[in-house]
Amino acid sequence: MYSYALLETGCYYLVQEKEDSGITLIKINFDSDHCVFVSIFNETEEQFWRKKNDPIHDIVELLSDDKVKEWEAIFNNNQDAYYEEDEE
């Protein structure tokens, strides 16, 4: 079992928070003495505070800068498509 304390600020990770949950992409935006401010990417970006000692079932992967750029291109295209549909 891992915790948020192991994750570095500014990095993107694929994690499985609970044993029976899916894999989620997160980014650690900021850390304080006891907490981290996390972006969680599903269909949209959501931001939450997590305690550093909150458990993470598995840290699947730390994404490289190249992989983050590839993902951002896909995510941003999907966001544009989502907003264009709302305008109709």
RAHU-V288071 format. One record per run of one state. SS is the DSSP state (h for helix, s for strand, l for the rest). FROM is the first residue (numbers start at 1). LEN is the number of residues. Records with the same first field share a line. If there is no record, write none. Layout:
SS = FROM-LEN ; FROM-LEN
This chain:
l = 1-1 ; 7-5 ; 17-7 ; 32-3 ; 42-3 ; 52-3 ; 57-1 ; 63-2 ; 88-1
s = 2-2 ; 12-5 ; 24-8 ; 35-7 ; 45-7 ; 55-2 ; 58-5
h = 4-3 ; 65-23
